[in-house]
Amino acid sequence: MLIAKNLSKTYPAKKALDDVSVRIEAGEVSGLLGRNGAGKTTLFKILSGLIKADSGEVIVQSSRPKPVGAIIERPGLYNYLNAFDNLRIFAGIQGAKTDADSVQAYLLKVGLPLDRKDPVGNFSLGMKQRLGIAIALLNNPSCLILDEPFSGLDPIGVASLIKLISALAEHEHIAILLSSHLLSELGRCCHSLYVIDDGKIVNAGPTKQLISQHIHSYSIIADNIESSTVIKRYAFTIGINEVKVICNSEEISILLNALLKEGIRVTACIPDLTLEELMKGTVS
């Protein structure tokens, strides 16, 4: 379990954190959502012990050799070495096992191939992120902190990394906190969300609850939806390949059932929710 209580941090130019509190249970994935400069990286540096807060405290309930593993900003890799040698060097630095079987086990845990002998400078960004996570997992930490892990990844890379993060939380029983400025990424893997803006937590709660409370429109893709009579009961606009309908999370299921009865085949229904909408809420 990872707990931060009333953390504040001020730099000469600005106050980076203002009375920030978060709590992540073992086996839970929690997301920190905020635009660039909101205070995400400062919070992560404090939680991982890289810098000290001006006030507040960090509590890590752990009986494992390493309480917190983290990737802050980008994994610091030796690009001229292969994945195995990178991991073995970091294992030696952290006092973890450096034998071949132990190093290979970490590579397999994060889904990296054992037969890649070329320098990691040749790796894709997604593979580098996986290697960074393997390094963070050395010595079996209770908590894992990932700063913008999806940045620069293509949709396939994002989906693959989400699958890995979810598996680590479920099977390794790790408390995981990750950040992003994109709700779509965090909404797919996080049990709970914290929304940070200008150094303050402005909204927080279970992911499903926060999303459902702040959705006011949906983009629906369907054949011949323009011919529907049901859709005309709502405020809507027609786009190139979609119809955007103004309705809340309770109304959408009623609308979709009505469209089905009309014989309208819906192929996709996408909630429209922005970071700005979540910033309007209040901390629960």
Residue frames as qw, qx, qy, qz and C-alpha x, y, z in Angstrom:
[[0.000, 0.887, 0.461, 0.000, 0.00, 0.00, 0.00],
 [0.413, 0.146, 0.014, 0.899, 1.19, 3.51, -0.85],
 [0.160, -0.863, -0.472, 0.079, -0.16, 6.54, 1.01],
 [0.335, 0.246, -0.051, 0.908, 0.71, 10.21, 0.58],
 [0.247, -0.766, -0.557, 0.203, -0.68, 12.62, 3.14],
 [0.067, -0.973, -0.151, 0.160, -0.93, 16.39, 2.61],
 [0.696, -0.072, 0.232, 0.676, 2.20, 16.76, 0.47],
 [0.200, 0.970, 0.084, -0.113, 3.33, 20.26, -0.46],
 [0.703, -0.113, 0.252, 0.656, 6.37, 21.37, -2.44],
 [0.191, 0.961, 0.095, -0.176, 7.41, 24.87, -3.46],
 [0.705, 0.153, 0.175, 0.670, 10.12, 25.83, -5.93],
 [0.208, -0.357, -0.044, 0.910, 11.43, 29.39, -6.35],
 [0.107, -0.043, -0.485, -0.867, 9.25, 29.91, -9.42],
 [0.620, -0.243, -0.309, -0.680, 6.00, 28.29, -8.24],
 [0.557, -0.232, 0.671, -0.431, 4.23, 26.00, -5.80],
 [0.312, 0.218, -0.840, -0.387, 4.39, 22.59, -7.47],
 [0.440, -0.331, -0.833, -0.060, 2.22, 20.68, -4.96],
 [0.266, -0.348, 0.235, -0.867, -0.42, 22.01, -2.59],
 [0.542, -0.135, 0.596, -0.577, -1.72, 19.65, 0.13],
 [0.667, 0.242, -0.557, -0.432, -1.84, 16.56, -2.12],
 [0.528, -0.238, 0.756, -0.306, -3.03, 13.22, -0.72],
 [0.704, 0.239, -0.518, -0.424, -3.32, 9.88, -2.56],
 [0.587, -0.290, 0.708, -0.263, -3.83, 6.26, -1.48],
 [0.667, 0.333, -0.559, -0.364, -3.20, 3.13, -3.57],
 [0.825, -0.295, 0.408, -0.257, -4.03, -0.31, -2.21],
 [0.283, -0.336, 0.860, 0.259, -2.02, -3.46, -3.00],
 [0.358, 0.284, 0.865, 0.208, -3.25, -5.00, -6.25],
 [0.259, 0.842, 0.406, -0.242, -4.82, -1.72, -7.37],
 [0.457, 0.221, 0.300, 0.808, -3.93, 0.43, -10.36],
 [0.030, -0.849, -0.358, 0.387, -4.53, 4.12, -9.74],
 [0.520, 0.492, 0.283, 0.638, -4.11, 6.93, -12.25],
 [0.206, -0.645, -0.141, 0.723, -2.91, 10.49, -11.85],
 [0.424, 0.618, 0.520, 0.410, -4.47, 12.58, -14.59],
 [0.125, -0.867, -0.099, 0.473, -3.34, 16.09, -15.39],
 [0.585, 0.799, -0.017, 0.138, -1.96, 18.27, -18.13],
 [0.712, 0.235, -0.228, 0.621, 1.74, 18.98, -18.52],
 [0.157, 0.402, -0.288, 0.855, 3.08, 21.05, -15.62],
 [0.602, -0.573, -0.266, -0.489, 0.24, 20.13, -13.27],
 [0.388, -0.641, 0.545, -0.376, 2.58, 18.56, -10.69],
 [0.981, 0.012, -0.098, -0.165, 2.55, 14.87, -11.65],
 [0.743, 0.365, -0.418, 0.373, 6.32, 14.38, -11.94],
 [0.060, -0.567, 0.482, -0.665, 7.02, 16.35, -8.75],
 [0.793, -0.319, 0.223, -0.468, 4.62, 14.10, -6.83],
 [0.974, 0.138, -0.177, 0.024, 6.22, 10.98, -8.29],
 [0.471, 0.527, -0.490, 0.510, 9.72, 12.14, -7.38],
 [0.366, -0.500, 0.464, -0.633, 8.59, 12.65, -3.78],
 [0.922, -0.136, 0.104, -0.348, 6.86, 9.25, -3.63],
 [0.923, 0.252, -0.221, 0.188, 9.95, 7.50, -4.99],
 [0.696, -0.614, -0.001, 0.372, 12.32, 9.31, -2.60],
 [0.627, 0.387, 0.136, 0.663, 14.19, 11.36, -5.20],
 [0.053, 0.454, -0.132, 0.879, 13.25, 14.68, -3.59],
 [0.178, -0.327, -0.755, 0.540, 11.73, 15.71, -0.27],
 [0.119, -0.765, -0.506, -0.382, 8.41, 17.42, 0.27],
 [0.019, 0.482, -0.285, 0.828, 8.27, 20.66, 2.23],
 [0.456, -0.160, 0.564, -0.670, 5.49, 19.16, 4.34],
 [0.880, 0.092, -0.117, -0.450, 3.35, 16.04, 4.57],
 [0.437, -0.420, 0.795, -0.020, 4.38, 12.40, 4.71],
 [0.674, 0.289, -0.565, -0.379, 4.70, 9.29, 2.56],
 [0.627, -0.286, 0.660, -0.301, 3.77, 5.90, 4.02],
 [0.622, 0.309, -0.644, -0.320, 4.63, 2.63, 2.28],
 [0.771, -0.292, 0.469, -0.316, 3.35, -0.52, 3.94],
 [0.749, 0.482, -0.444, -0.096, 5.78, -3.13, 2.68],
 [0.772, -0.478, 0.418, 0.027, 7.66, -6.21, 3.86],
 [0.868, 0.430, 0.106, 0.225, 9.52, -6.63, 0.58],
 [0.690, -0.182, 0.059, 0.698, 13.22, -5.84, -0.05],
 [0.159, 0.060, 0.203, 0.964, 12.39, -2.75, -2.12],
 [0.213, 0.513, 0.598, -0.579, 9.30, -0.77, -1.08],
 [0.448, 0.783, 0.170, -0.398, 8.96, 1.34, -4.26],
 [0.542, 0.020, 0.558, 0.628, 10.09, 0.81, -7.85],
 [0.246, 0.824, 0.230, -0.456, 9.74, 3.70, -10.27],
 [0.515, 0.280, 0.403, 0.703, 10.28, 5.05, -13.75],
 [0.016, -0.812, -0.223, 0.539, 10.38, 8.84, -13.63],
 [0.294, 0.734, -0.284, -0.541, 10.19, 10.55, -17.02],
 [0.775, 0.450, -0.397, -0.196, 12.20, 8.11, -19.22],
 [0.943, -0.275, 0.093, 0.161, 14.00, 4.83, -18.39],
 [0.006, -0.865, 0.482, 0.137, 17.73, 5.56, -18.11],
 [0.971, 0.080, 0.216, 0.062, 19.13, 2.73, -20.22],
 [0.323, -0.542, 0.585, 0.509, 22.58, 1.94, -21.61],
 [0.704, 0.566, 0.035, -0.428, 21.63, 2.08, -25.28],
 [0.384, 0.615, -0.670, -0.159, 24.85, 0.40, -26.45],
 [0.162, -0.196, 0.943, -0.213, 24.16, -2.73, -24.34],
 [0.405, -0.229, -0.770, -0.436, 21.57, -5.44, -24.90],
 [0.602, -0.551, -0.136, -0.561, 18.55, -5.94, -22.63],
 [0.883, -0.274, -0.345, 0.163, 20.12, -8.75, -20.62],
 [0.576, 0.099, -0.286, 0.760, 23.28, -6.76, -19.83],
 [0.168, -0.522, 0.006, -0.836, 21.27, -3.65, -18.99],
 [0.745, -0.513, -0.198, -0.377, 19.16, -5.56, -16.53],
 [0.854, -0.153, -0.337, 0.365, 22.14, -7.35, -15.00],
 [0.340, 0.315, -0.237, 0.854, 23.95, -4.06, -14.38],
 [0.386, -0.507, 0.013, -0.771, 20.93, -2.49, -12.69],
 [0.867, -0.365, -0.320, -0.108, 20.42, -5.68, -10.66],
 [0.704, 0.019, -0.362, 0.611, 23.98, -5.38, -9.38],
 [0.041, 0.415, -0.142, 0.898, 23.46, -1.71, -8.51],
 [0.597, -0.442, -0.040, -0.668, 20.28, -2.54, -6.57],
 [0.253, -0.364, 0.827, -0.347, 21.69, -5.60, -4.84],
 [0.872, 0.147, 0.155, -0.441, 19.38, -8.01, -6.67],
 [0.788, -0.097, 0.573, 0.202, 20.36, -11.39, -8.10],
 [0.254, 0.724, -0.389, -0.510, 22.50, -11.15, -11.23],
 [0.428, -0.111, 0.871, 0.215, 22.64, -14.81, -12.32],
 [0.122, 0.038, -0.662, -0.739, 21.35, -15.62, -15.79],
 [0.170, -0.437, -0.877, -0.105, 18.18, -17.37, -14.65],
 [0.114, -0.641, -0.488, 0.581, 17.11, -14.46, -12.42],
 [0.026, 0.415, -0.233, -0.879, 17.77, -11.84, -15.11],
 [0.147, -0.085, -0.796, -0.581, 15.94, -13.87, -17.75],
 [0.109, -0.522, -0.825, 0.188, 12.98, -14.30, -15.40],
 [0.019, 0.625, 0.237, -0.744, 12.54, -10.52, -15.21],
 [0.105, 0.256, -0.540, -0.795, 12.78, -10.20, -19.00],
 [0.159, -0.268, -0.905, -0.289, 10.09, -12.86, -19.40],
 [0.058, -0.545, -0.666, 0.505, 7.90, -11.22, -16.75],
 [0.159, 0.640, 0.062, -0.749, 7.63, -8.04, -18.81],
 [0.744, 0.549, 0.364, -0.109, 7.29, -9.88, -22.13],
 [0.184, 0.820, -0.458, -0.292, 10.72, -9.19, -23.64],
 [0.940, 0.276, -0.200, -0.022, 12.33, -11.82, -25.90],
 [0.713, -0.579, 0.328, 0.223, 15.39, -13.66, -24.66],
 [0.789, 0.195, 0.372, 0.449, 16.93, -14.01, -28.10],
 [0.270, 0.933, 0.046, 0.234, 17.46, -10.26, -28.73],
 [0.763, -0.303, -0.026, 0.571, 21.20, -9.71, -28.41],
 [0.376, 0.549, 0.159, 0.729, 21.37, -6.37, -30.19],
 [0.168, -0.018, -0.365, 0.916, 21.74, -3.03, -28.34],
 [0.061, 0.640, 0.700, -0.310, 18.58, -1.61, -26.77],
 [0.041, 0.483, -0.151, -0.862, 19.18, 1.49, -28.87],
 [0.162, 0.004, -0.770, -0.617, 17.56, -0.56, -31.63],
 [0.011, 0.397, 0.886, -0.240, 14.48, -1.29, -29.52],
 [0.134, -0.642, -0.469, -0.591, 11.08, 0.25, -30.07],
 [0.188, -0.470, 0.306, -0.806, 9.82, 2.73, -27.48],
 [0.830, -0.326, -0.090, -0.443, 7.42, 0.11, -26.15],
 [0.890, 0.016, -0.380, 0.251, 10.22, -2.41, -25.64],
 [0.305, 0.379, -0.417, 0.768, 12.30, 0.22, -23.84],
 [0.510, -0.461, 0.138, -0.713, 9.35, 0.93, -21.54],
 [0.941, -0.202, -0.223, -0.152, 9.08, -2.79, -20.76],
 [0.710, 0.184, -0.429, 0.527, 12.78, -2.98, -19.97],
 [0.041, -0.469, 0.313, -0.825, 12.42, 0.05, -17.71],
 [0.758, -0.393, -0.006, -0.520, 9.57, -1.68, -15.89],
 [0.914, -0.012, -0.368, 0.167, 11.74, -4.80, -15.51],
 [0.407, 0.327, -0.433, 0.735, 14.39, -2.64, -13.85],
 [0.374, -0.445, 0.188, -0.792, 11.80, -1.05, -11.58],
 [0.889, -0.254, -0.170, -0.340, 10.59, -4.55, -10.59],
 [0.583, 0.303, -0.650, 0.383, 14.02, -5.67, -9.37],
 [0.110, 0.090, -0.727, 0.671, 13.92, -6.79, -5.72],
 [0.250, -0.478, -0.832, -0.132, 10.15, -7.30, -5.90],
 [0.040, -0.117, 0.248, -0.961, 8.77, -3.88, -4.86],
 [0.123, 0.474, 0.789, -0.371, 5.40, -3.47, -3.14],
 [0.281, 0.826, 0.263, -0.412, 4.63, -0.34, -5.16],
 [0.542, 0.161, 0.483, 0.669, 5.33, 0.65, -8.75],
 [0.117, 0.808, 0.157, -0.556, 5.30, 4.27, -9.99],
 [0.541, 0.248, 0.557, 0.579, 5.23, 4.92, -13.73],
 [0.042, 0.662, 0.067, -0.745, 5.47, 8.49, -15.01],
 [0.527, 0.620, -0.170, -0.556, 3.74, 8.88, -18.41],
 [0.543, -0.214, 0.789, 0.193, 4.41, 5.25, -19.45],
 [0.612, 0.528, 0.586, 0.058, 2.25, 5.51, -22.59],
 [0.117, 0.860, -0.125, -0.480, 3.90, 8.63, -23.99],
 [0.147, 0.607, -0.631, -0.460, 4.90, 8.15, -27.63],
 [0.347, -0.005, 0.936, 0.056, 3.44, 4.64, -27.96],
 [0.366, -0.025, -0.569, -0.736, 1.17, 3.65, -30.83],
 [0.733, -0.236, 0.035, -0.637, -2.28, 2.14, -30.04],
 [0.899, 0.026, -0.438, -0.005, -0.92, -1.42, -30.17],
 [0.442, 0.274, -0.576, 0.630, 1.91, -0.51, -27.83],
 [0.350, -0.341, 0.300, -0.819, -0.52, 1.17, -25.42],
 [0.871, -0.160, -0.159, -0.437, -2.82, -1.87, -25.37],
 [0.807, 0.137, -0.521, 0.243, 0.13, -4.21, -24.78],
 [0.214, 0.308, -0.537, 0.756, 1.49, -2.10, -21.92],
 [0.577, -0.319, 0.130, -0.741, -1.95, -1.82, -20.30],
 [0.920, -0.076, -0.344, -0.173, -2.20, -5.62, -20.35],
 [0.619, 0.199, -0.559, 0.515, 1.20, -5.90, -18.63],
 [0.094, -0.353, 0.390, -0.845, 0.37, -3.29, -15.97],
 [0.753, -0.264, -0.040, -0.602, -2.96, -4.96, -15.16],
 [0.894, 0.012, -0.445, 0.053, -1.28, -8.36, -14.89],
 [0.395, 0.294, -0.557, 0.669, 1.39, -7.03, -12.51],
 [0.379, -0.340, 0.292, -0.810, -1.24, -5.56, -10.20],
 [0.864, -0.149, -0.116, -0.467, -3.40, -8.68, -10.23],
 [0.935, 0.054, -0.335, 0.099, -0.79, -11.43, -10.10],
 [0.535, 0.244, -0.451, 0.672, 2.10, -9.71, -8.28],
 [0.408, -0.766, -0.482, 0.118, -0.25, -7.83, -5.90],
 [0.426, -0.034, -0.044, 0.903, 1.60, -4.56, -6.49],
 [0.070, 0.842, 0.359, -0.395, 0.14, -1.12, -5.78],
 [0.497, 0.201, 0.407, 0.740, 0.61, 0.76, -9.08],
 [0.084, 0.841, 0.229, -0.483, 0.36, 4.50, -9.65],
 [0.507, 0.154, 0.477, 0.701, 0.74, 5.82, -13.18],
 [0.092, 0.661, 0.149, -0.730, 0.28, 9.22, -14.76],
 [0.366, 0.335, 0.624, 0.604, -0.93, 10.54, -18.08],
 [0.167, 0.302, 0.072, -0.936, -2.53, 13.63, -19.58],
 [0.449, 0.024, -0.608, -0.654, -4.88, 11.40, -21.62],
 [0.641, -0.131, 0.450, -0.608, -8.01, 10.03, -19.99],
 [0.864, 0.254, -0.268, -0.342, -8.46, 7.33, -22.63],
 [0.520, 0.376, -0.731, 0.230, -5.28, 5.59, -21.47],
 [0.089, -0.218, 0.735, -0.636, -5.92, 5.70, -17.73],
 [0.689, -0.004, 0.151, -0.709, -9.61, 4.88, -18.09],
 [0.816, 0.218, -0.471, -0.254, -8.76, 1.49, -19.57],
 [0.690, 0.113, -0.653, 0.293, -6.64, 0.16, -16.71],
 [0.071, 0.269, -0.531, 0.800, -7.16, 2.19, -13.52],
 [0.300, -0.499, -0.802, 0.136, -9.45, 1.26, -10.63],
 [0.185, -0.860, -0.333, 0.340, -9.36, 4.84, -9.36],
 [0.468, 0.575, 0.133, 0.657, -8.34, 8.25, -10.63],
 [0.310, -0.699, -0.203, 0.611, -6.86, 11.41, -9.15],
 [0.417, 0.754, 0.259, 0.436, -7.14, 14.59, -11.23],
 [0.500, -0.527, -0.094, 0.681, -4.43, 17.15, -10.54],
 [0.339, 0.776, 0.252, 0.469, -4.35, 20.74, -11.71],
 [0.059, 0.798, -0.220, 0.557, -1.94, 23.49, -10.70],
 [0.209, 0.345, -0.757, 0.514, -0.52, 21.30, -7.93],
 [0.472, -0.090, 0.531, -0.698, -3.88, 20.45, -6.34],
 [0.052, 0.207, 0.968, 0.135, -6.08, 17.35, -6.46],
 [0.339, 0.068, -0.025, -0.938, -9.31, 18.73, -7.92],
 [0.840, 0.016, -0.117, -0.530, -11.21, 15.47, -8.41],
 [0.050, 0.341, -0.933, 0.106, -10.83, 11.87, -7.26],
 [0.749, -0.002, 0.389, -0.536, -12.76, 8.65, -7.02],
 [0.674, 0.074, 0.724, 0.129, -13.42, 5.26, -8.66],
 [0.122, -0.185, 0.576, 0.787, -12.74, 5.46, -12.39],
 [0.005, -0.435, -0.827, -0.356, -16.15, 4.20, -13.51],
 [0.132, -0.767, -0.534, 0.329, -17.92, 6.62, -11.18],
 [0.160, -0.587, 0.117, 0.785, -15.92, 9.66, -12.27],
 [0.085, -0.020, 0.690, 0.719, -16.38, 8.88, -15.94],
 [0.051, -0.549, -0.809, -0.204, -20.12, 8.23, -15.69],
 [0.159, -0.751, -0.417, 0.487, -20.70, 11.40, -13.65],
 [0.090, -0.648, 0.184, 0.734, -18.99, 13.65, -16.19],
 [0.226, 0.110, 0.767, 0.590, -20.18, 12.25, -19.52],
 [0.337, 0.530, 0.315, -0.712, -22.73, 14.46, -21.27],
 [0.645, 0.573, -0.192, -0.467, -22.46, 13.23, -24.86],
 [0.717, -0.119, 0.665, 0.173, -21.64, 10.16, -26.93],
 [0.312, 0.514, -0.535, -0.592, -20.39, 9.62, -30.46],
 [0.754, 0.134, 0.611, -0.198, -22.40, 6.85, -32.11],
 [0.167, 0.398, -0.702, -0.567, -21.34, 5.11, -35.30],
 [0.536, 0.248, 0.776, -0.223, -24.15, 3.18, -36.98],
 [0.146, 0.167, 0.723, 0.654, -25.56, 2.41, -40.40],
 [0.162, -0.531, -0.567, -0.608, -28.43, 4.69, -41.47],
 [0.274, -0.422, -0.617, 0.606, -28.68, 6.33, -38.06],
 [0.069, 0.081, -0.085, -0.991, -29.84, 9.54, -39.78],
 [0.432, -0.246, -0.617, -0.610, -33.13, 7.75, -40.58],
 [0.323, -0.288, -0.818, 0.380, -33.85, 7.00, -36.92],
 [0.286, -0.727, -0.308, -0.543, -36.89, 8.63, -35.33],
 [0.715, -0.585, -0.299, 0.239, -35.63, 7.89, -31.80],
 [0.589, -0.037, -0.052, 0.806, -32.46, 9.91, -32.31],
 [0.039, 0.558, 0.247, 0.792, -34.56, 13.00, -33.03],
 [0.552, -0.750, -0.356, -0.082, -35.71, 13.05, -29.40],
 [0.661, -0.513, -0.015, 0.548, -32.20, 14.14, -28.43],
 [0.148, 0.929, -0.224, -0.253, -30.00, 17.06, -29.31],
 [0.823, -0.074, 0.436, 0.357, -27.53, 15.74, -31.86],
 [0.235, 0.794, -0.341, -0.445, -25.13, 16.75, -34.59],
 [0.939, 0.269, 0.203, 0.071, -24.16, 14.71, -37.63],
 [0.249, -0.713, 0.517, 0.404, -20.47, 14.36, -38.45],
 [0.388, 0.490, -0.657, -0.421, -18.69, 12.65, -41.34],
 [0.514, 0.071, -0.850, -0.086, -18.80, 9.13, -39.87],
 [0.263, -0.252, -0.797, 0.481, -20.69, 9.62, -36.62],
 [0.290, -0.722, -0.325, -0.538, -23.58, 11.22, -34.81],
 [0.233, 0.105, -0.601, 0.758, -22.85, 13.05, -31.56],
 [0.455, -0.608, -0.549, -0.348, -25.78, 12.80, -29.14],
 [0.096, -0.445, 0.453, -0.767, -26.24, 14.87, -26.00],
 [0.811, -0.407, -0.268, -0.324, -27.25, 12.47, -23.20],
 [0.334, -0.664, 0.600, -0.296, -25.92, 11.15, -19.90],
 [0.095, 0.302, -0.948, -0.001, -24.69, 7.69, -18.91],
 [0.414, 0.200, 0.779, -0.425, -28.15, 6.58, -17.76],
 [0.593, 0.573, 0.113, -0.554, -29.87, 7.63, -20.98],
 [0.228, 0.544, -0.692, -0.416, -27.41, 6.04, -23.39],
 [0.184, -0.016, 0.983, -0.005, -28.48, 2.43, -22.70],
 [0.452, 0.549, 0.553, -0.435, -32.13, 3.40, -23.33],
 [0.384, 0.719, -0.243, -0.525, -31.15, 5.06, -26.59],
 [0.058, 0.405, -0.869, -0.278, -29.07, 2.11, -27.79],
 [0.321, 0.214, 0.908, -0.162, -31.89, -0.34, -27.06],
 [0.458, 0.673, 0.311, -0.491, -34.33, 1.89, -28.95],
 [0.274, 0.649, -0.525, -0.477, -31.99, 2.07, -31.94],
 [0.131, -0.161, 0.972, 0.107, -31.71, -1.72, -31.94],
 [0.410, 0.443, 0.734, -0.311, -35.51, -2.05, -32.00],
 [0.419, 0.751, -0.015, -0.511, -35.59, 0.31, -34.98],
 [0.901, 0.327, 0.206, 0.196, -33.19, -1.98, -36.81],
 [0.217, 0.911, -0.318, 0.147, -30.28, 0.47, -36.59],
 [0.929, -0.070, -0.186, 0.311, -27.04, -1.49, -36.30],
 [0.201, -0.943, 0.257, -0.064, -24.69, 0.35, -33.95],
 [0.856, 0.286, -0.295, 0.313, -21.05, -0.52, -34.53],
 [0.499, 0.047, -0.413, 0.760, -19.52, 1.82, -31.93],
 [0.309, -0.876, -0.270, -0.252, -20.59, 4.05, -29.07],
 [0.595, 0.138, -0.316, 0.726, -17.83, 6.26, -27.68],
 [0.313, -0.845, -0.362, 0.241, -18.27, 8.51, -24.62],
 [0.363, 0.683, -0.044, 0.633, -17.04, 12.05, -25.10],
 [0.597, -0.778, -0.131, 0.142, -15.11, 13.08, -22.00],
 [0.473, 0.676, -0.248, 0.508, -12.23, 15.51, -21.69],
 [0.533, -0.094, -0.499, 0.676, -9.75, 16.31, -18.96],
 [0.071, -0.257, 0.076, -0.961, -11.33, 19.74, -18.68],
 [0.650, -0.412, -0.373, -0.518, -14.68, 18.16, -17.74],
 [0.773, -0.282, -0.509, 0.253, -13.09, 16.16, -14.94],
 [0.353, 0.104, -0.312, 0.876, -11.39, 19.29, -13.62],
 [0.334, -0.440, -0.135, -0.822, -14.82, 20.81, -13.01],
 [0.737, -0.410, -0.521, -0.129, -15.68, 18.15, -10.43],
 [0.346, -0.737, 0.389, -0.431, -14.99, 18.07, -6.74],
 [0.235, 0.319, -0.894, 0.209, -12.93, 15.60, -4.73],
 [0.775, -0.336, -0.313, -0.434, -15.12, 12.79, -3.39]]
